[in-house]
Amino acid sequence: MRGFSSSSSVYACIVAQTKLFFEGVSRQYGTARSLAPTMNIVRMRGHDVETQLHLEEALFRTTGSNWLVVNDGVAVPSIVLGISGKPEVMAHVDDATRMGVPLIKRFTGGGTVVVDKDTVMMSIIVHGERDLPGVERFPRQIMEWCAGFLSGHMSAYGDFALRENDFVIGDRKIGGNAQAISGGRWLHHTSFLFDYRDELMGLLKTPPKAPQYRSNRSHGEFVTRVCDISADREGFVTGIIESVERQGVFKGLHISEEEAMDVLEKAKRRTGAVFGTKRLV
Amino acid sequence: MALRKLASEAATGLGVRWAAAPVASSSSTKTAIASVFSRGFATVMDGFKYAKSHEYVNMDGDVATIGISDFAQSELGDVVYVELPEVGSELTKGETFGVVESVKAASDVYAPVSGEVVEVNESLSDDPSKVNSEPFEGGWMMKVKVSDASDADALLDAKAYEAHCESGGH
């Protein structure tokens, strides 16, 4: 019929229109991503936990930025207590001293943990008021958001969930949580037990208040080692970092350890700088 | 907490808001009316003033009794430790005066008014749970002799605070 395009012209027209459509989508997506708030990502390995916690405190209190800090194992096995933890209540202090295990009080809440070269620590610092206003700045809501972005990665290890205040696989604890909330900003950290030594865990006393789901189980029956599920430590650590990058709110920016430690050095030089993290013994 | 949440959702669905029986404030002869708002099934005290960061102020002359609201304590969870300033400290409105620890979180608390700390609630060191069970009575944190009376005027009244909590504006 006269005025009707040949099939090849119609095809070319469809291709052209489709290309324009996807270019538009890509431009819009690219624009949205470029407007996303930045999450600075720092991967550390083998620092002592006191230095790590001082760094986190400096990033939390002296910058207005968002940060993910992953410390893949600490150099010196240490017992770390929450802000109000009493050493004599939470740990066998004499045994720890004899074994050369220091006791550190951190600036966040939560319970007492043992950390060593096989503990993977994740800390996430967010300017919630500015960059994540939909997540209320209270403990439960923060933990639920963190569980949400971790679930894609962690579900590869089993039935991952937030249970009471712990991250679990099934009914066994895989990560202990703690937080600090200050005005519009919050910090959440989790210590994951990639592996642990029984003789170090034995330095901790049973806490006066245990979660209900522990159900009077021994420590060994209550917690689980990640390595018992998968020996791929690099995959576990990388997956945590990729989870944050994938969660869709923040744009990840990898920062070197040196740049991050520079923030700590500047914070220490401030007049009157006081850190809540302290070595007790 | 689960029952509280269920009640909150039911109240919201029914559009219910009611006033409890009058409750005498701990520091004056005036009667403060306690009312409950649907968000989180929390209580506000009419006659008190509130900061957006959830500290309350109960004025008695030029002395402010300060603590955290019922809404805040319910969102934080079981309080296990409270760190308070020294008597005699000078506070500046908007700056942190202490820390409340609740199970997993250490949360800074902020001075809603400027002035000198004249008394702190020592009983909270033995029984921090009072912040949960009676935030407006036995769970008060400190008393401050206010240096500028207009500080309290600038805070939210009960109705405005209630709206602030219900809108999620925090």
Interface residues (C-beta under 8 A of the other chain):
Chain A: G82 I83 S84 F107 T108 G109 G110 E136 R137 F138 P139 R140 I142 M143 N165 N177 A178 Q179 A180 I181 S182 G183 G276
Chain B: S53 E75 L76 G77 V80 Y81 E83 T96 V99 E101 S102 V103 K104 A105 A106 S107 D108 Y110 G168 H170
